[in-house]
Amino acid sequence: MNKAKDKMNLHPVMTFLILTGVVMILSGVLNLLELQQVVYKVNPTTLEYSTEIASVTNVFSLTGLKYIFSSTVSNFVNFAPLSSLIIILIGFGVMEKSGFLKTAVTFLTKKMKKNTVTFILVFLSVIASLMGDLSYIVMLPLSAAIFKYGKRNPCIGLIAAFAGLTCGEGVSFIFTSVDSSLLSTSLLSARVIDVGYRMASISGIFIMAVAVLLLSLIITWITENVIAKKFSNTIDKEEEMEDKILTRKELRGLIFAVFAASIYLLIILYNIIPGLPFSGNLLDNSQILYIDKLFSYNSFFSNGFVFVVTIFFLILGLFYGLGARSIKNNKDFVDALGYSLDGIGKTLVLILAASLFVSVFKYSNIGTVFAAYLASVFRLVNFEGLPLIILLFIVSALATLLLPTSITKWSIIAPIAIPVFMNAGITPEFAQIIFRFGESTTMGLTPILAYFVIYLAFLNKNNQDEQPISLFQAIKYQVPYACLSVIVFLILIVLWYIMGLPLGINGSTVL
C-alpha cells in the first residue's frame, strides 16, 4: 500500500473524534443562525394539534462543554451496544473455543453452495429485527464465524449481515415492539381525519413478505457479485481449513449440545406462552397485545433477553465441549468464557469514541430539526398519488441519515404526513409501510446508528490488511445495497399501488 493511501486511510477512532469536533462547531453555527423548526404533535384526548419548537443546541458553549465532561463516562458505560456486546461475547467465546461453531458450520454447510449459505445468513439477518437491537450483537459475530469456518473472508459475511440487519429493520414481516409503537403513532395521526379509524398489526404482512424475499435476494446478489470480489485475495492460505468428516467426538458433542439447548428452549418457550398451567412467567401480563406482553419495558423476557441468548450460547458451547472432550474441567470452561474478550481493548476505545460522537450529536438536536424540516414539506406541497408516495419515501430515507431512530422520526413525520395521505385517498397503513421502506434503504449508511460501531469493530477485528478499515470504507461497502434497495423498493411500492393489491389482512393501499 502506497504512502498516499496510508495518509487517506484515517483510523476510525480518529474519524469519530474529528466528527465530534465538526458537530460541535456546526451546532454553534446553526445555533447562532437560530435554526429551528415547528414540530407537530397530536393530543390523544382532543385529537387536536399542539406544537413545540425544535432548535439546535450549541455544544460549542460552556454548557455544552460541561455536558461533554460530565456525561462522557456515563454515556460510554450506558452506550447501548457495550454491555450487550460484552455479555454476548462471553457466550460466543465458549461456542468458539469449544469447537462448536467450527463443527456446526462444517456439518450444516459442507454440501451447500456458497450462494445458498449467503442467502440463508442474509435472510436470517433481515428477519432478525424480532430480537430488536440485540440482532446486531448476535448476527454480526455469527456471520463472521460462518464465513470464517466456511473458508471465506469473514468481512464478506459481516458486510452482508449488516446490510440485512439495517435494511431488514424496516421490512420485516414479523410484528415487533417497534412496529407497535409506530402503529400507535399512525393511528393517533389518522384519527385527526377519521376519529373511528382502526389499524391492524397484520395489515401489511403481504407486501412485507415480498419485500423480505426481494431484499434477501438482492443483498445476496450484491454480496457475491460485488463485495466478495473486493476480498477475494485477503484470506491467508495458512488459515484455510481442509474439508473433513466429523469425528465421533465431534458428532457426540453436537448431539449433547442440541439435546441440552432444546430442553432450554422448551423451558423458555413454555414461559412465554400465556394460558398454560404455570406459564407466561416471562411476560408482562399487564399488556393486551401479545407482542407488547413479550417486548414491553416491564417484560422479564425483554429485559433479560441478552442473558437468555447468552445462556443459550453457553449451553451449546459447554455441552458440545463435554461431549467432544474439548472442555475437560472447570479451568477449560473459564478460559473459554474469556476467549472472545481477548484483545477487546481496541474495540473498547473505538466504542468510547463512537459513544462520544453519538451523544454529542443527539445533544445538539440537529437530527430532530433536520427531520422536522423535511416533514414540513408535506404542508407546502399539494401532491397526490405517486408523487406523494415517492415524496414520503425520499423524506424518510433522508431523515434516517441524521435521525436513525424509527419511533422518534415517525413521531415527527406522521402527524403531518398521514392526514395529507388520507386526504389524498391513501391509507395510513400504506404510508407507514412507505416510511419503513424508505428508512431501511439508508439505515446502513449512517454512523449515528449506535450499532454501526459494532459493525465497524468486527470488520477491523477480522481485517487481514495491515491498514484498518476506515469509517468511510465501511459506509462505502453499504452503498451498493442502499442504491439497489432504493430502486427495488420504489418499484415494489409503485406497482403495489397501481395494481391495487392488498397490503395484508384487512390492509389496502387506498381508502
Sequence and secondary structure as in RCSB ss.txt:
>XXXX:A:sequence
MNKAKDKMNLHPVMTFLILTGVVMILSGVLNLLELQQVVYKVNPTTLEYSTEIASVTNVFSLTGLKYIFSSTVSN
FVNFAPLSSLIIILIGFGVMEKSGFLKTAVTFLTKKMKKNTVTFILVFLSVIASLMGDLSYIVMLPLSAAIFKYG
KRNPCIGLIAAFAGLTCGEGVSFIFTSVDSSLLSTSLLSARVIDVGYRMASISGIFIMAVAVLLLSLIITWITEN
VIAKKFSNTIDKEEEMEDKILTRKELRGLIFAVFAASIYLLIILYNIIPGLPFSGNLLDNSQILYIDKLFSYNSF
FSNGFVFVVTIFFLILGLFYGLGARSIKNNKDFVDALGYSLDGIGKTLVLILAASLFVSVFKYSNIGTVFAAYLA
SVFRLVNFEGLPLIILLFIVSALATLLLPTSITKWSIIAPIAIPVFMNAGITPEFAQIIFRFGESTTMGLTPILA
YFVIYLAFLNKNNQDEQPISLFQAIKYQVPYACLSVIVFLILIVLWYIMGLPLGINGSTVL
>XXXX:A:secstr
  HHHHHH   HHHHHHHHHHHHHHHHHHHHHTT EEEEEEE TTT  EEEEEEE   SSSHHHHHHHHHHHHHH
HHT HHHHHHHHHHHHHHHHHHHTHHHHHHHHHHTTS HHHHHHHHHHHHHHGGGGTTHHHHHHHHHHHHHHHHT
TS HHHHHHHHHHHHHHHTTT SS  HHHHHHHHHHHHHHTTT TT    TTTTHHHHHHHHHHHHHHHHHHIII
IIHHHTTT S GGG        HHHHHHHHHHHHHHHHHHHHHHHTTSTTSTT  TTS TT SSHHHHHHSTT H
HHHTHHHHHHHHHHHHHHHHHHHHTS  SHHHHHHHHTGGGTT HHHHHHHHHHHHHHHHHHHHTHHHHHHHHHH
GGGGT    HHHHHHHHHHHHHHHHHH   HHHHHHHHHHHHHHHHHHTTB HHHHHHHHHHHHHHHGGG TTST
THHHHHHHHHHS  SSS   HHHHHHHHHHHHHHHHHHHHHHHHHHHHHT   BTTB SB 
